[in-house]
Amino acid sequence: MSFENFPLDKALYDVMVEPEGISFLKTQTGITDNEELKAHILDLQAKAYAVEPYPCIRAFRFTRLKISKLPAYNQALKLGREREGAILLDIGCCFGNDSRKAAQDGFPTHNIIASDLRKEFWELGHELFKTTPETFPARFIAGDAFDPSMLQVILPRNSVSTARPELSTLKSLNPLRGHISAIHASSFFHLFNEERQLHMARALAGLLSPEPGSVIFGSHGGIAQKGMATDDIFGQKFDIFCHCPESWIEMWDGQVFEKGTVKVEARLKELPMRDKAHDSLSLLAWSVTRL
């Protein structure tokens, strides 16, 4: 999906930035002055927008926390606490704010893997949060998740015979097949058409550990009946394919995983009015748990 390069608008800061995100950034960066923090965010926004003119960057959505608002988040944290060597993958991580939130809340940082198409976003994340690869040692892997050399589609594992790979040496996601306990994918699936969403679901399913309780979870645009919807982010309009809860559940339980081997939960949530761009577009929050 390509995006038109609309001019940045500083006025959107006061409209789109949420108190929770600002509080998190203050804690992470040590910048407590509101105006100083705003200037810091605006500087990083401009740098990121020069890399790719994503509407979510223009609308300051990169300052928001998504992962901790999801029902399956505590399940993922519990896996991090109780399952030896549990790995969390944050796919489509952008600046890595959700990876950092999970680390703050107790998921072992050295067992977190973040991935995005552009490594520049992860590097800008270090600049935004005032960290380095040494002070925040989550592993980042850049690459196109539709490239088989990065992530090849395989059937979900019922058992794993390979040893857990050394995360610091990874160049792709493929060695992690069957080894990941929790996968977070928010504002990700709706970037693709229906066929590519199914492809990506199958690709991620192959990474998931066969142990009961392993979970894939996230949120993205959804509608009451699956089909096309128009998103409009302050004048940037584009068409997206959206699932409804019923079609999303049907896809995972039967098309991706063998029917009856997973528990799928999905529900639509109304978007805040400042985010609501189309009468039919809502937020689809979901989780897929291995039984």
N, C-alpha and C positions, 0 to 999 in steps of 0.2 A: 504494500500500500504506500503510495507516494503522497506527500503533503505539500501544499503551497506555502511558501515562505511569507507569512503575514508579519507585519511589523510588531515588535514587542510593545507592550503597553504597561507601564509601571502602575497604572490605576488598578489593574487586575489584582495586584498584591493584596490590597485591603479587602477585595471581594472574595478571593479564593483561598487565602492562607488561613488555616484553622489554628485555634489556640493550642490544641493538643500537639500539632506538629511543631509549632514555635517552641513550646515547652521542651519537647524532645531535643530540638536543635540547640537550645540554650544549654541543656544538660550535657550534650555531646561535645559542643564546641567550646564551652566556657564563655561564650559571648552572652552577656546578660542584658546589655543595653539594646532596647528595641530598634533604635535607628541604626546602630552599628550592625546589628544582625540583618536588618533589612538591606542595607548596602551590600553586605557580604552575599546574601542570597541573590540579589539583583546582578551582581558581578558574575556569579557562577551560572545564573540563568542565561546570560548573554553568551558566555563561553560554550555552554551546552547547545544552545540554539544554533550556534555557528557550526556545530558538528552535524546535527540533524534538526530540522525545524518541526519537531514533534509538537502537536497541539497541547499535549500534557505538560510540556516544558513551558510553553507560552502561558498556560493557565496555572502555573505554579503547583501542579498536582504532584510534582516530585518532592514537595515538602510534607506531603501527607503520609500517615501511617495506614496501610491497608491490612497487613497481616494480623495485627492484634485485634481487629474488629470482627474477625471471622470466627464462627463457632468452633471450628476444628483447631484453632490456635493452641488452646490448652492441651489438646491431645498431642500435638506436635512437640510442645515443650516437655510433656511427660515422657515422651519417647527419648528426648535428649537427656533427661535426668536418669531414666531407669534402664534404657537399653544400651548395653555396652557397644561403643563405637557407632552409635546412631548418627546418620548423616542427614543434614537438611540441605536441599537444593532450592535456591531462589532463582527461578528461570525468568528471564526478562527483567532483570534486577534494576536496570538504569543506574542511579547513584548508590543503590544498596541500602536505602533507609530501612527497608523491612528486614534485611539481613542483620542490620545493626540493632534493630529493636529486639529481634529474637535473641541475639547475643546478650543484650542488656538484661533480658528477662530470664536468662539462665541456660540457653542452649549453648553448649561448648563452642566457642568461636572457631577453634581449630578443626571442628567437624562441620562447618558451614561452607557450602560451595555456592557461589553466585555466578550467574552466566548472563551474557547479553551479546548482542550482535557487535557492538562497538566497545572496544576497550577504553576509549576516551571517556565514556560515561563513568566507568569505575574509577579512573584516575581523577576525574573531576569530583567524584564522591569523596575521595580522600581529601581533596582540597576543601570541599564544602564542610566536611565534618572535622577537619584539622587532624587527620590521622595519617599514618604511613602503613605500608604492608607489615611493618614490624609491630606497630601498636594496635593494629586491627588485622590479625593474620588469617582472616577468612580467605579461602582459595577462590580466585576469580578465573574463569575460563571464557575467553572470547570466541565467538563463532556463530555460524548460521545453524540453528537447530534443525533445519530441513536438509542440511548437507549430511549424507550418510557417514562421511569421515568424522563428523562431529557427533552425530546422534543417529544411529541406525535403528530402524524399526525391527523389533523381534517380538515374539510372543511373550506375554507375561510369564515370569519364572515361577515354577512351583517348588523349585529347590535351587540352591546355588552351590556350585562345586569349586568356584574360584575364590582365592583369598581376597579379602578387602584390600583394594589398591592403596598405595601411599598417595595421599591427596596432594602433597606438595609437588609431585612429579607429573600430574595429569596434564595432558595437552588437549583432550577431548572428553566428552561425557561417556563414551562407549565402555571404558573399563569399569564403570560404575553399575553396569546392568545387574539388577537384582540386589544391589547393596544399599540403596537409598531408603531411609525409613520415612522421610517426609519430604514432599515436594510442594512448594508454594508457587502458584501461577496466577497472578492478578494483573488486570489490564493487559492481558496477553492474547488469549484465544480470539477475542473479537477483532484482532488485527487481520485475521485470515478468513477465507471463504469456507463454506461447509466442508468441502473435500479436504482442505488442508487442516481444518480443526480436527477432523477424524484422524488424519495422519499424525498430527502432533499428540493427540491423546494416546494413540498406540505407541508412539515413540517413548513418551513419558512412562507409560505402563510397564514397558520393558525395563526401566530403571528401578522400579519399585521393588522393595524387598518382599519376598513371599510371606514373611512372618505376619501373623494376625495383628491388626492394629496399625500396620503401615498405611500411610494416608497421602493422597494427593488432594490439595484444596486450593481455593482461590475465589476470585470474583471478577466479573467483567459485564459488559452490556448484555441485557437480555430483554425479551418481550413475551407477551402472553401467548402468542402463537408464533412458532418459529418462522423466520423469513428475513427479509431485508428491512433495515431501519436507517434513517438518516440522522447522523449525529451532527451537531452544530455547536462548536466550541468558540463562542465569541466571533462568529463570522466565518470560521473555518468549517466548511461543510464537507462531509464525505459519507458514503454509503457503507454500512457494515452488515454482515450476516450475523443474526442473533438466534440462539436457541431459546426455547422456553424450558421451564423446569422438566416437563414430561419428556421432551425429546433429548434433553441433556442426560437424564437418568437412563433412558433407553439406549443412548449411544454407549455409555460406559458399561452398563450392565447388560451385556449381550453382544455388542459389536466390538468392544475393546477387551473386556474381560469375559471369560465364560460366565454365562448367566448364573446367578446365585452365588458367585464366589466373592462378591463385593457388596458393601452397603453404600448406596449412593443417596446423598441428601442434596436437595437444590431448592432454593426459594427465591422469589423476586422481592426486592426491596425498593421502595420508591427513592429516587435520587433527591437530594436537597434541591430546593428551588433554584439556587444559584448554579447548580450543575445541570439542571433539567433542560435539555435542548430539544427534545422531541416528545410529544405527548405519549407515545407508546414505549419509549426507552426507559428501562429500569436497570437495576443492578442485580445480576444473578450471582448469588453467593452459594457455594457448593463444596462438597467434600466426597471423596471416594475412598472407602476404607476396606482393606483386605480382611476377609473373614477367616 
